[in-house]
Amino acid sequence: MYKIAAFFFVLLWWLPLVHAQTTSSAPPPPKVQLVKPQQKVQLVVRAPDAAGRQVLKQYNFRTTLSDSAEAAKEVKALVYRMQQDAFLLASADSLYLRRDTLHVKLHVGQPFEWAQLRNGNLSEGILMESGFRDKFYRKAPFKPADYVKLQQRILDYAERSGYPFASVWLDSVSIKENKVEAALMVDKAFVVTYDTLEIVGKTKTQPKFLMRYLQLLPGQLYNQDQVDASQRMLTQLPYVKITRSPQVQFARDKAKVYYFLEDRQTNQIDGVVGFLPDPNRVDKLLITGEANLNIRNISGTGKQLGLQWRRVSAGSVILNGEYLHPNLFGSPFEAGAKFNLLKQDTTFITVQPRLQLGYYTLQYGKFSVFTEWRNSRILADASPQRLKQLDLADAQTTTYGLNYLWNNLDDFYFPRRGRLVELQFAAGTKKLLRNADLEKSFYDTLDMKTSQLSVGLRVENFMRLGKNSALLTRVRGEALLSDRIFQNDMYRLGGLGSIRGFDDFFFYASSYAVGTLEYRLYNASDSFVLLFYDQGYYRSDLEASKQSDYPLGLGAGISFSTGAGIFQLVYSLGQAAQQPISFKYSKIHFGITSKF
């Protein structure tokens, strides 16, 4: 009977007796008389029998310790490890201190093993999710930690299936000659479903929108993993701030989830002014500019509207627009529409609308599918010689693609820790459009219809260096793959958003990669100074002129809050084949962002 008593004594320390997210705990410490701490205590552990001494040789432990209290802790840790390894009856029978040596008489005992752990009443679904098979528990060492993990897998599955009050235990336990036989039982109690979602705090966010976004719908089976993941999903919303962790209140078979939120000032109106040397007028500056309008969480429904206007050089203008509509027709899907217009001085104009459908996952991620139409028209004089010189063509491209975004940054606007990863792949067809001003023979050597692929990658990592500083490392790249690439197909690089130290859209690239190293020192939650280094690589696969280069940019900047908004100032220098590094070519960008 002493074996059965010892067996259950160990299980009391290892097994969770009520349903909760429990973990194993250490066995009770051996009874040892406290002694006055001494310096450099030697620990001597002996087993009375030969079998015990042989087992003891398999364990490493410290034999020289700072005092007797540390020596006693080492003994407790040794006994704990042995019980983990199926020696359930291991115990320190006696401990006594003689001068500077702590002598321990250790009882090891025989290892316990499973004779059989059979399925009591587990369903097929639980068997599959938990990985339980009775063959794994025949003549296998009885390790309490392994059983605790099995028990926790069953409880986790029950929690995901609407049974948060389930319990697991061993029934019909018998022990013969250190062999354990038992039946594994589960009691699901009663099924629990979601009732309603409650929002506590000063926010205009509507519970109906939040329920659909978090996929916590009334009548749906309760899922603890889903509740845990909901807090991560809330960090992806830039217009709310979590003030406390969500709480769940159970009332009979209903679960009500409480979220503690406050609105953030994220609606944005801002402008940036830049001063660049005017290439057409000596000793004159060219004023460039940018204006942004972003309205988020319209009427508390999560809808977003964004507009951007940029003048990057004389005669060159960019116009961007975006609209996001979450919970399309009451579903968890998000619909989006984007519009991009680029007018490159008097050379060409490109219009690029895009439609997309997104779905948020429970693990920081968002999947999107999209279709995009790109229409590019030549504005320059349409002569064969001129088009060949500029390597331009009227073209219409239709592509379909996939996008995946993973983001666990700790703050949407001013992150100090976390990572962002974005992947994109698109494939489609490009059709050349005949220009009425050109002779038909101009198109004889061109393929009027070609396939086109594009891939993109963006990785950002923020690492906190101290209480008030962080390091940003970022890699961004894209590649355009096609049998024939024209200048108005290519990516544009340079400026504040890519390689600082150059004019906006200074480089044409068919493929590129930009690495960034940026140090930020914060003096407030939304104010910091920065030092940065941008290293780029690009290549141009134009038929008329193939080239590649390794441009770089470096500089410093500052961002701080004022009564009118957030003021930003960035000073940068750049070096490339077309531009030496010089204060003559330095770039200064400054502006103010107003949030409301």
Backbone torsions as a table, in degrees:
resi	resn	phi	psi	omega
1	MET	NA	-25.1	-177.2
2	TYR	-65.4	-28.7	179.1
3	LYS	-68.7	-42.3	179.4
4	ILE	-65.2	-41.1	178.6
5	ALA	-62.7	-44.8	179.1
6	ALA	-64.6	-37.9	179.5
7	PHE	-58.4	-50.5	-179.4
8	PHE	-70.2	-28.8	176.5
9	PHE	-62.4	-43.2	178.2
10	VAL	-67.0	-41.4	-179.8
11	LEU	-61.9	-31.8	178.7
12	LEU	-60.2	-29.1	179.5
13	TRP	-88.4	-18.0	-174.8
14	TRP	-103.2	-35.8	-168.4
15	LEU	-99.9	136.3	173.9
16	PRO	-70.6	128.2	-175.5
17	LEU	-91.2	-21.0	176.0
18	VAL	-127.0	158.9	-176.3
19	HIS	-71.3	125.3	175.6
20	ALA	-173.7	173.1	174.6
21	GLN	-83.3	85.0	-172.6
22	THR	-103.2	159.1	174.3
23	THR	-131.6	164.7	-178.0
24	SER	-70.1	152.6	177.5
25	SER	-126.7	164.6	-175.1
26	ALA	-73.0	152.9	176.4
27	PRO	-68.9	166.1	-178.4
28	PRO	-64.1	143.0	-177.4
29	PRO	-67.8	148.0	175.4
30	PRO	-65.1	148.3	-179.5
31	LYS	-73.6	115.1	-179.7
32	VAL	-138.1	139.1	179.9
33	GLN	-75.9	129.9	-179.8
34	LEU	-68.8	139.4	179.7
35	VAL	-125.9	163.5	179.3
36	LYS	-67.5	129.7	-178.3
37	PRO	-56.1	139.1	177.4
38	GLN	-127.8	171.0	179.5
39	GLN	-96.2	138.3	173.4
40	LYS	53.9	68.0	177.0
41	VAL	-87.8	132.6	176.5
42	GLN	-90.2	139.9	-179.3
43	LEU	-111.9	123.7	178.8
44	VAL	-122.1	118.5	-178.8
45	VAL	-115.8	128.4	-179.6
46	ARG	-130.6	145.3	173.3
47	ALA	-107.4	138.1	-174.2
48	PRO	-71.8	-22.4	-175.6
49	ASP	-116.1	160.2	-177.2
50	ALA	-64.0	-40.2	-179.9
51	ALA	-63.1	-40.4	179.0
52	GLY	-66.1	-40.0	178.8
53	ARG	-63.9	-35.5	178.7
54	GLN	-66.3	-40.7	177.7
55	VAL	-66.2	-40.1	-176.3
56	LEU	-62.0	-28.2	179.5
57	LYS	-64.6	-18.6	-177.8
58	GLN	-81.4	-7.1	-175.0
59	TYR	-113.2	135.7	175.3
60	ASN	-101.5	136.4	176.6
61	PHE	-152.7	159.1	-178.1
62	ARG	-73.1	136.4	179.2
63	THR	-107.1	-11.2	176.5
64	THR	-124.9	120.1	-176.1
65	LEU	-129.9	166.6	-172.3
66	SER	-71.6	-34.9	-180.0
67	ASP	-157.0	179.0	-175.7
68	SER	-69.0	-31.2	178.3
69	ALA	-64.3	-42.3	177.3
70	GLU	-66.3	-35.3	177.7
71	ALA	-64.2	-41.1	178.1
72	ALA	-63.9	-38.3	176.5
73	LYS	-63.4	-37.5	179.9
74	GLU	-65.6	-37.8	177.1
75	VAL	-64.2	-45.0	178.7
76	LYS	-60.1	-40.6	179.7
77	ALA	-66.0	-36.8	178.8
78	LEU	-65.4	-46.5	179.0
79	VAL	-61.4	-40.4	179.3
80	TYR	-61.1	-44.5	179.7
81	ARG	-64.8	-38.3	179.9
82	MET	-67.4	-39.3	177.4
83	GLN	-66.9	-32.1	173.9
84	GLN	-61.7	-32.8	-176.0
85	ASP	-94.1	30.3	171.4
86	ALA	83.7	-2.6	175.8
87	PHE	-86.9	73.6	-171.5
88	LEU	-66.6	-24.8	-177.9
89	LEU	-92.7	6.2	179.1
90	ALA	-61.8	136.9	179.7
91	SER	-161.9	154.1	174.5
92	ALA	-89.9	101.7	-173.6
93	ASP	-71.3	-35.2	179.9
94	SER	-151.9	145.6	176.8
95	LEU	-136.8	131.1	175.8
96	TYR	-147.4	145.4	-176.3
97	LEU	-104.2	122.8	177.0
98	ARG	-123.5	111.8	-176.0
99	ARG	57.1	-114.7	-177.5
100	ASP	-106.8	22.1	-177.7
101	THR	-127.7	131.1	175.3
102	LEU	-99.3	114.4	-179.4
103	HIS	-95.6	132.8	-177.8
104	VAL	-127.7	128.6	172.1
105	LYS	-100.3	114.8	-171.7
106	LEU	-108.8	124.3	173.1
107	HIS	-92.6	124.3	-177.1
108	VAL	-96.6	-54.5	-179.0
109	GLY	79.1	-179.2	-179.6
110	GLN	-88.6	146.6	177.2
111	PRO	-71.2	142.5	176.3
112	PHE	-89.1	151.0	176.4
113	GLU	-143.8	159.6	178.0
114	TRP	-77.5	126.2	167.1
115	ALA	-82.0	-41.2	176.5
116	GLN	-169.8	135.8	168.2
117	LEU	-122.4	103.0	-173.9
118	ARG	-98.0	160.4	178.3
119	ASN	-75.5	120.6	178.6
120	GLY	-82.9	-65.7	-179.3
121	ASN	-143.7	25.9	-178.1
122	LEU	-73.4	134.1	178.1
123	SER	-76.3	169.1	-179.4
124	GLU	-64.3	-36.4	178.3
125	GLY	-63.3	-42.5	178.4
126	ILE	-65.9	-39.8	179.3
127	LEU	-60.2	-43.0	-178.4
128	MET	-68.5	-45.4	-176.3
129	GLU	-70.6	-36.6	-177.6
130	SER	-83.8	-19.3	-177.7
131	GLY	75.3	16.6	-178.5
132	PHE	-75.7	131.0	172.3
133	ARG	-140.2	128.5	-175.7
134	ASP	-63.2	-22.9	179.7
135	LYS	-67.3	-23.2	178.3
136	PHE	-73.2	-12.6	-174.4
137	TYR	-117.7	32.2	174.9
138	ARG	-113.3	119.0	-178.6
139	LYS	57.5	33.2	176.9
140	ALA	-107.4	147.9	179.4
141	PRO	-58.2	138.9	177.4
142	PHE	-84.7	102.3	179.1
143	LYS	-112.4	115.2	-177.9
144	PRO	-54.1	-36.2	-178.2
145	ALA	-63.6	-37.1	178.9
146	ASP	-65.1	-40.5	179.1
147	TYR	-67.9	-37.9	178.0
148	VAL	-61.9	-40.3	178.7
149	LYS	-64.8	-41.7	176.8
150	LEU	-61.2	-46.2	179.2
151	GLN	-59.8	-42.1	-178.2
152	GLN	-68.6	-35.6	177.0
153	ARG	-63.0	-39.2	178.3
154	ILE	-66.4	-43.7	179.3
155	LEU	-65.4	-39.0	178.0
156	ASP	-61.8	-43.1	178.2
157	TYR	-63.3	-40.6	178.8
158	ALA	-63.5	-40.0	179.1
159	GLU	-65.5	-35.7	178.4
160	ARG	-74.6	-14.8	-175.1
161	SER	-107.7	13.2	176.5
162	GLY	95.0	14.2	-178.8
163	TYR	-125.5	72.5	-177.2
164	PRO	-71.6	-11.0	-178.2
165	PHE	-109.4	22.8	178.7
166	ALA	-68.5	157.1	177.0
167	SER	-139.2	152.0	-178.3
168	VAL	-129.9	137.6	179.2
169	TRP	-153.3	169.7	175.6
170	LEU	-98.4	132.4	-179.9
171	ASP	-118.8	154.9	177.3
172	SER	54.1	49.8	-179.0
173	VAL	-77.9	131.9	173.6
174	SER	-139.0	143.9	-179.3
175	ILE	-127.4	121.9	177.5
176	LYS	-131.8	117.9	178.5
177	GLU	52.0	51.3	177.0
178	ASN	65.0	16.6	176.9
179	LYS	-110.5	129.3	-174.1
180	VAL	-103.9	131.8	174.5
181	GLU	-127.8	133.7	-177.1
182	ALA	-159.0	169.0	175.2
183	ALA	-115.3	134.9	-179.2
184	LEU	-90.1	122.3	-175.0
185	MET	-122.0	151.8	175.3
186	VAL	-137.2	139.4	174.4
187	ASP	-121.4	111.5	-176.7
188	LYS	-76.0	-10.6	-175.0
189	ALA	62.8	-116.1	-177.3
190	PHE	-131.1	154.9	-178.4
191	VAL	-78.1	142.8	-178.7
192	VAL	-122.7	135.2	176.9
193	THR	-121.6	160.6	177.9
194	TYR	-70.5	140.3	175.7
195	ASP	-96.9	-83.0	178.6
196	THR	-137.0	169.5	177.0
197	LEU	-114.0	131.0	-178.4
198	GLU	-115.9	137.4	177.0
199	ILE	-111.1	125.5	-179.7
200	VAL	-114.7	123.1	179.0
201	GLY	134.9	174.3	-178.9
202	LYS	-86.3	88.2	179.0
203	THR	-148.6	146.4	177.0
204	LYS	-91.0	-1.9	-179.4
205	THR	-60.2	130.1	-176.6
206	GLN	-85.4	136.4	178.3
207	PRO	-57.1	-34.5	-179.0
208	LYS	-61.4	-43.8	177.0
209	PHE	-64.8	-43.3	-176.1
210	LEU	-66.4	-37.3	178.6
211	MET	-60.9	-43.7	-178.8
212	ARG	-72.0	-37.5	178.6
213	TYR	-65.6	-43.5	-179.6
214	LEU	-84.2	-7.4	178.8
215	GLN	62.0	38.8	175.3
216	LEU	-110.7	88.6	-173.2
217	LEU	-103.3	142.0	178.1
218	PRO	-56.3	137.1	-178.5
219	GLY	88.3	-12.4	178.3
220	GLN	-77.3	147.8	179.8
221	LEU	-62.0	137.6	178.8
222	TYR	-64.4	137.7	-178.5
223	ASN	-139.1	111.0	-177.6
224	GLN	-64.1	-38.1	177.9
225	ASP	-61.0	-37.3	-179.9
226	GLN	-66.8	-38.7	177.4
227	VAL	-65.7	-43.0	178.4
228	ASP	-62.6	-41.5	-177.9
229	ALA	-71.7	-23.9	-177.2
230	SER	-61.9	-33.3	178.2
231	GLN	-66.3	-38.1	176.9
232	ARG	-65.6	-39.4	179.8
233	MET	-65.8	-32.7	179.5
234	LEU	-66.7	-28.8	178.5
235	THR	-67.6	-15.9	178.6
236	GLN	-81.2	-11.2	-179.9
237	LEU	-90.8	116.4	-174.5
238	PRO	-74.0	-13.8	-171.5
239	TYR	-100.3	2.5	175.6
240	VAL	-129.7	154.8	177.9
241	LYS	-125.1	132.9	179.0
242	ILE	-83.1	122.5	-179.9
243	THR	-96.5	-25.8	177.2
244	ARG	-148.7	158.1	176.5
245	SER	-66.5	148.1	179.3
246	PRO	-63.0	150.1	179.3
247	GLN	-124.7	147.4	-179.4
248	VAL	-116.2	130.8	176.6
249	GLN	-114.9	121.9	-179.4
250	PHE	-97.9	131.7	174.9
251	ALA	-131.6	101.3	-174.0
252	ARG	58.2	-117.3	-176.3
253	ASP	-102.7	22.2	179.6
254	LYS	-119.8	146.8	178.4
255	ALA	-123.7	124.9	177.2
256	LYS	-111.4	126.1	-176.5
257	VAL	-102.7	129.3	179.6
258	TYR	-106.7	131.0	176.3
259	TYR	-118.2	134.9	-176.8
260	PHE	-108.4	104.1	-170.6
261	LEU	-130.2	155.7	170.9
262	GLU	-137.5	147.6	178.1
263	ASP	-72.5	146.5	171.9
264	ARG	-109.7	150.2	175.9
265	GLN	-78.8	98.3	-175.6
266	THR	-122.1	-13.7	172.5
267	ASN	-62.2	136.6	-164.2
268	GLN	-133.1	132.2	167.5
269	ILE	-130.8	121.3	-179.8
270	ASP	-149.4	162.7	176.8
271	GLY	-144.8	148.1	179.3
272	VAL	-130.1	136.9	177.6
273	VAL	-117.5	135.0	178.4
274	GLY	-124.7	147.6	178.0
275	PHE	-118.2	120.9	-178.6
276	LEU	-127.4	151.7	173.8
277	PRO	-62.5	134.5	179.0
278	ASP	-82.1	116.0	-177.5
279	PRO	-67.9	-16.7	-176.9
280	ASN	-97.9	-11.2	-177.4
281	ARG	-137.9	120.5	-176.3
282	VAL	-70.1	140.1	176.9
283	ASP	61.1	27.6	176.0
284	LYS	-121.7	152.0	178.2
285	LEU	-104.9	143.1	175.5
286	LEU	-102.7	124.7	-178.8
287	ILE	-90.9	121.4	174.3
288	THR	-110.1	167.8	-177.1
289	GLY	-158.9	167.9	179.5
290	GLU	-152.2	139.0	176.4
291	ALA	-133.3	137.2	-177.1
292	ASN	-131.1	142.9	173.0
293	LEU	-135.0	120.3	178.3
294	ASN	-130.6	120.6	176.3
295	ILE	-114.2	119.6	-175.3
296	ARG	-117.8	151.8	177.8
297	ASN	55.0	54.1	-178.5
298	ILE	-63.6	122.4	179.7
299	SER	57.0	25.5	178.0
300	GLY	73.0	16.7	-176.3
301	THR	-105.0	2.9	179.1
302	GLY	82.7	-1.9	179.5
303	LYS	-69.3	146.9	-177.5
304	GLN	-135.6	143.0	178.1
305	LEU	-134.3	131.1	-179.9
306	GLY	-136.0	140.3	177.2
307	LEU	-134.9	141.8	178.9
308	GLN	-142.4	134.2	174.7
309	TRP	-125.7	133.9	179.9
310	ARG	-138.2	137.2	169.0
311	ARG	-113.0	109.5	-171.8
312	VAL	-95.6	-21.8	177.0
313	SER	-163.7	179.0	-178.7
314	ALA	-62.4	117.1	177.7
315	GLY	84.0	-4.8	-178.5
316	SER	-107.4	126.7	-174.0
317	VAL	-134.7	143.5	174.4
318	ILE	-122.2	136.5	174.7
319	LEU	-131.8	119.9	-179.8
320	ASN	-120.3	144.1	175.3
321	GLY	-140.7	148.6	-179.6
322	GLU	-150.5	140.6	175.7
323	TYR	-137.5	130.2	178.7
324	LEU	-119.2	132.8	-178.2
325	HIS	-126.8	99.7	-179.9
326	PRO	-75.3	165.5	175.4
327	ASN	54.3	52.4	-178.9
328	LEU	-59.5	119.4	-178.4
329	PHE	53.2	36.0	178.3
330	GLY	79.4	5.5	-179.1
331	SER	-92.3	170.1	176.7
332	PRO	-79.4	5.9	-177.9
333	PHE	-87.0	149.8	178.9
334	GLU	-114.1	124.3	177.2
335	ALA	-95.7	145.7	-179.5
336	GLY	-145.1	151.3	176.8
337	ALA	-135.6	135.0	178.5
338	LYS	-128.1	152.9	178.9
339	PHE	-141.0	134.7	179.0
340	ASN	-135.8	130.9	175.3
341	LEU	-127.4	129.7	176.6
342	LEU	-126.5	120.0	173.3
343	LYS	-111.1	111.9	-178.4
344	GLN	-95.5	97.2	-175.8
345	ASP	35.9	-122.5	179.4
346	THR	-107.5	23.7	-174.7
347	THR	-95.1	-57.0	-178.9
348	PHE	-155.2	166.1	174.9
349	ILE	-134.1	136.2	-178.4
350	THR	-126.4	129.8	176.5
351	VAL	-116.3	131.5	-171.5
352	GLN	-140.2	89.5	173.4
353	PRO	-85.4	157.9	-176.8
354	ARG	-150.3	138.0	173.6
355	LEU	-118.4	139.5	-177.5
356	GLN	-144.5	158.3	177.6
357	LEU	-132.6	121.7	-174.3
358	GLY	-117.9	157.7	178.7
359	TYR	-142.6	125.1	179.9
360	TYR	-85.9	133.9	175.4
361	THR	-93.1	172.6	-178.4
362	LEU	-82.8	-4.1	-174.9
363	GLN	-120.3	58.0	174.9
364	TYR	68.9	-0.5	-169.2
365	GLY	-102.5	163.7	175.3
366	LYS	-145.8	121.7	175.0
367	PHE	-97.3	140.4	177.0
368	SER	-139.1	142.8	168.4
369	VAL	-116.0	146.2	-175.4
370	PHE	-149.7	160.9	170.0
371	THR	-131.6	144.1	-171.5
372	GLU	-138.5	137.5	175.9
373	TRP	-116.7	131.7	-178.1
374	ARG	-126.0	120.6	-178.3
375	ASN	-122.6	117.1	-177.0
376	SER	-120.5	129.9	-177.4
377	ARG	-125.5	143.0	-179.1
378	ILE	-84.9	133.2	176.8
379	LEU	-102.1	-21.5	-178.1
380	ALA	-71.3	167.9	176.6
381	ASP	-57.0	124.7	-173.1
382	ALA	-88.0	71.9	173.3
383	SER	-108.6	148.8	-179.0
384	PRO	-56.3	-40.8	-178.6
385	GLN	-65.6	-40.7	-179.0
386	ARG	-66.5	-42.5	-178.9
387	LEU	-67.7	-37.6	178.1
388	LYS	-67.8	-35.8	179.3
389	GLN	-66.5	-43.2	-179.9
390	LEU	-85.1	-14.0	-176.9
391	ASP	56.6	55.1	-179.6
392	LEU	-115.8	161.2	175.9
393	ALA	-161.8	144.1	170.1
394	ASP	-71.0	129.3	-175.7
395	ALA	-150.5	153.2	175.9
396	GLN	-130.9	124.6	-175.2
397	THR	-123.7	133.3	174.8
398	THR	-119.6	123.7	-177.8
399	THR	-129.8	155.6	175.1
400	TYR	-128.3	140.0	-174.1
401	GLY	-153.1	174.3	178.1
402	LEU	-124.8	143.3	177.9
403	ASN	-136.3	137.2	175.9
404	TYR	-130.0	128.3	179.9
405	LEU	-122.5	127.2	177.0
406	TRP	-123.1	126.4	-170.8
407	ASN	-145.8	117.0	173.3
408	ASN	-126.0	32.2	176.0
409	LEU	-62.3	143.8	-175.5
410	ASP	-77.0	-12.7	177.0
411	ASP	-150.3	139.5	-176.0
412	PHE	-68.7	-39.6	-174.0
413	TYR	-100.6	-40.1	-176.1
414	PHE	-127.0	68.5	-177.3
415	PRO	-72.5	149.2	174.2
416	ARG	-126.0	-14.1	-179.9
417	ARG	-149.5	144.6	175.8
418	GLY	125.4	-177.6	-174.9
419	ARG	-143.4	148.0	175.4
420	LEU	-129.4	131.7	178.6
421	VAL	-132.4	130.8	177.5
422	GLU	-133.3	130.6	177.8
423	LEU	-123.9	142.7	178.9
424	GLN	-145.8	140.4	177.3
425	PHE	-138.5	135.0	-179.9
426	ALA	-142.4	146.6	178.1
427	ALA	-141.8	146.3	-179.3
428	GLY	-172.4	-161.8	-175.4
429	THR	-128.8	135.3	177.5
430	LYS	-110.8	128.5	178.5
431	LYS	-114.5	127.9	174.1
432	LEU	-79.5	137.5	-179.4
433	LEU	-103.9	132.3	-179.2
434	ARG	-72.7	134.3	177.4
435	ASN	-94.2	126.6	-175.1
436	ALA	-65.2	-21.9	-178.9
437	ASP	-81.5	-5.8	-177.9
438	LEU	-107.6	150.3	176.2
439	GLU	-70.0	151.4	-178.7
440	LYS	-62.2	-28.2	-178.1
441	SER	-65.8	-19.3	-179.9
442	PHE	-62.8	-30.1	-175.3
443	TYR	-94.2	0.5	-176.3
444	ASP	-62.9	-33.0	-177.2
445	THR	-93.5	2.8	-177.1
446	LEU	-108.3	142.0	170.8
447	ASP	-78.4	120.0	-175.5
448	MET	-76.1	-16.5	-178.8
449	LYS	-142.0	121.6	-178.3
450	THR	-136.6	159.1	175.4
451	SER	-86.2	152.6	-179.4
452	GLN	-143.5	133.2	177.7
453	LEU	-121.3	150.5	174.0
454	SER	-144.8	143.0	177.0
455	VAL	-132.4	148.7	-179.8
456	GLY	-144.0	150.0	-180.0
457	LEU	-144.9	137.5	173.2
458	ARG	-140.8	126.6	178.0
459	VAL	-131.2	124.8	175.7
460	GLU	-125.3	135.9	178.9
461	ASN	-132.7	123.2	175.8
462	PHE	-105.8	127.1	180.0
463	MET	-123.4	122.8	178.5
464	ARG	-73.0	125.1	-179.9
465	LEU	-96.7	-23.8	-179.9
466	GLY	-165.8	-167.9	-178.2
467	LYS	-64.0	-33.7	-173.9
468	ASN	-125.9	22.5	-178.7
469	SER	-142.0	156.2	-179.8
470	ALA	-150.4	154.9	178.9
471	LEU	-119.6	125.7	177.3
472	LEU	-103.0	125.2	169.5
473	THR	-118.1	132.1	-174.1
474	ARG	-141.8	140.2	173.1
475	VAL	-129.8	131.1	-179.7
476	ARG	-138.9	136.8	179.8
477	GLY	-158.6	155.8	176.6
478	GLU	-146.5	155.5	178.5
479	ALA	-143.5	136.5	178.0
480	LEU	-112.2	123.5	-175.6
481	LEU	-117.8	116.6	-178.8
482	SER	-159.0	156.3	179.0
483	ASP	-65.8	-31.7	179.6
484	ARG	-141.8	122.2	-179.0
485	ILE	-113.9	132.2	177.0
486	PHE	-107.4	164.7	-175.5
487	GLN	-62.8	-35.6	-179.4
488	ASN	-81.4	4.4	170.1
489	ASP	-91.2	-19.2	-161.7
490	MET	-81.4	162.5	174.5
491	TYR	-75.2	155.4	178.9
492	ARG	-118.7	131.8	-177.2
493	LEU	-122.8	162.2	177.8
494	GLY	109.1	145.9	178.3
495	GLY	106.3	-174.2	-172.1
496	LEU	-64.3	-26.6	-175.6
497	GLY	-90.5	-4.9	-178.5
498	SER	-138.7	-86.5	178.3
499	ILE	-108.9	105.1	-178.2
500	ARG	-73.3	151.4	-176.0
501	GLY	103.8	0.4	179.6
502	PHE	-131.5	162.4	173.9
503	ASP	-62.3	154.5	173.6
504	ASP	-60.8	134.5	177.7
505	PHE	59.7	39.9	-178.2
506	PHE	-73.1	-33.2	-175.9
507	PHE	-111.0	143.8	167.4
508	TYR	-102.3	134.6	-175.9
509	ALA	-143.8	136.6	170.5
510	SER	-89.5	-21.7	171.4
511	SER	-153.4	149.5	-177.1
512	TYR	-158.9	163.4	172.0
513	ALA	-147.4	138.1	-179.7
514	VAL	-131.8	124.4	174.9
515	GLY	-108.0	140.2	-176.4
516	THR	-129.4	136.4	172.1
517	LEU	-124.4	119.2	-173.5
518	GLU	-137.8	126.6	178.2
519	TYR	-103.5	130.7	179.2
520	ARG	-121.7	130.6	176.3
521	LEU	-115.4	114.3	-175.5
522	TYR	-91.8	138.4	168.3
523	ASN	-114.8	0.4	172.9
524	ALA	-161.3	171.9	-177.3
525	SER	-63.3	-27.1	-178.1
526	ASP	-125.3	25.6	-179.8
527	SER	-138.2	133.9	-179.2
528	PHE	-161.3	161.0	168.5
529	VAL	-109.0	155.3	-175.6
530	LEU	-141.0	150.4	169.2
531	LEU	-124.2	137.2	-174.7
532	PHE	-141.9	158.3	173.2
533	TYR	-141.9	123.7	177.7
534	ASP	-111.9	128.1	176.0
535	GLN	-121.3	121.6	-176.5
536	GLY	-118.2	162.1	169.4
537	TYR	-141.4	136.8	175.4
538	TYR	-146.7	158.7	174.0
539	ARG	-139.9	147.4	179.6
540	SER	-118.1	121.1	-178.3
541	ASP	-103.8	34.3	174.6
542	LEU	-65.1	143.2	-178.2
543	GLU	-66.6	-33.2	-177.9
544	ALA	-78.3	-31.1	-176.9
545	SER	-152.9	105.8	176.3
546	LYS	-94.6	134.1	-179.2
547	GLN	-156.9	164.5	175.8
548	SER	-151.2	159.8	-177.9
549	ASP	-161.6	166.8	179.3
550	TYR	-123.5	74.2	179.4
551	PRO	-70.6	153.5	176.8
552	LEU	-139.0	155.3	177.1
553	GLY	-140.6	146.9	178.2
554	LEU	-148.9	157.5	-179.4
555	GLY	168.7	-160.5	-177.2
556	ALA	-148.1	164.4	-179.9
557	GLY	-162.1	177.1	-179.6
558	ILE	-146.9	146.0	176.1
559	SER	-141.1	126.3	-179.6
560	PHE	-150.7	158.3	-176.8
561	SER	-85.6	141.4	173.4
562	THR	-129.7	175.6	178.0
563	GLY	-63.0	-26.2	-178.4
564	ALA	-92.7	-12.8	-178.5
565	GLY	150.0	-157.0	-178.9
566	ILE	-102.3	120.0	-179.8
567	PHE	-93.0	136.8	-178.9
568	GLN	-129.8	139.1	177.1
569	LEU	-142.3	126.5	-179.5
570	VAL	-130.9	129.3	175.3
571	TYR	-115.9	131.0	-173.8
572	SER	-144.5	154.0	174.4
573	LEU	-123.9	146.7	-179.4
574	GLY	-134.1	152.7	177.8
575	GLN	-136.3	132.5	176.9
576	ALA	-157.8	177.6	-179.8
577	ALA	-60.5	-34.5	-178.7
578	GLN	-88.8	-6.3	-174.8
579	GLN	-149.1	115.4	176.1
580	PRO	-74.6	157.8	177.6
581	ILE	-76.6	120.3	-174.9
582	SER	-162.0	146.9	176.2
583	PHE	-65.1	-19.0	177.5
584	LYS	-63.2	-32.0	-177.3
585	TYR	-104.9	17.2	-178.6
586	SER	-66.5	155.5	-177.8
587	LYS	-121.8	138.3	177.2
588	ILE	-124.8	124.7	176.3
589	HIS	-124.3	131.1	174.7
590	PHE	-145.8	155.5	-178.7
591	GLY	-175.0	179.7	-179.4
592	ILE	-135.7	135.9	179.1
593	THR	-109.5	120.4	179.3
594	SER	-105.8	126.1	-179.6
595	LYS	-113.9	145.2	-179.2
596	PHE	-147.8	NA	NA
